[in-house]
Structures are given as structure tokens and as C-alpha cells.
């Protein structure tokens, strides 16, 4: 599963924007922001914007699966 996710994200930059994550997981801005603020989705804050490392998103997806 990890290999499939890495292949899917291969053309994306190392740091994803919240908008990128919203589109990838088909979720709202509010939901992604809440995940970041709760510490569930690791992210770095650059100025007023959050950036999510691709590896952190992959780890979160794998950890969150049912």
C-alpha cells in the first residue's frame, strides 16, 4: 500500500499544501485544518500556511485505515 501511495504522490513536491491534501483525501479545508491542529496530521507552519510532508501524509493514511 505504501508503494502505491508513494507512486501516486511522486510528482508532488516534498511539502504539500493544505489544498493539495484536501484534494488528495477528498476532504474539506476545515477537516484538514482540524486534523493538523489536533496533532493527528503532522505539519509545519510557514508564516500563515501549513505544509505537510508527503511522508507524513502517507503515514497518516496508513495509520488511519479501517
N, C-alpha and C positions, 0 to 999 in steps of 0.2 A: 504494500500500500504506500509506504514511504517513497519508493522509487517512482510510482505513478504520480504522486503529488509533486515530487521534485521535477519530473519531466514536464508536468503541466505549468509549473512556475519558472521554468528555465529561462524564458525570455523576459521575465520581470526583473527589475533592479533588486539589489540586495535588501534595501529598505522599501517596504510597501506603504502607501498612504492608507488612511482610513477608508478613503473612497475605493481603492483597489480591493481592500479586504471586504468591504460591503458587497462589491460586485462578485467577488470570488465565492463568498459563502451565502450570497443571496439574502442579505440582511439589511436592516436599516442603520442609518448613522447613529441613532440613539442606542441601539443594541450594541454596536461595536464600541461606542464610547463607554457604555456601562461595563462591558467586559474589561476594557482597559483600566478604568477607574477602580474596579473591584480587584484588580491584580490577576484576573484569570487569563488574560491575553497580554503577555509581556510586550511592552512598547517603550520607546524613548521619546521624550518630548524635545522638539527642536523649535524654540520660540513658542508659537501658539499651536503648532501642529504636532501630532503624534506620528511616529514612524514605527512600523512593525517589521522586524527582521523576518525574512522568508522562513528561516528555520524555526523561529518561534511560532509562526502560524501553522506550519506543518506539525510541530509537536502538539500544539493545542488541538488541532483537528484529530490527530491520532488518540490523544488522551480523552477527548470528548465523545468519541464514538460510543454508540449504544451496543 
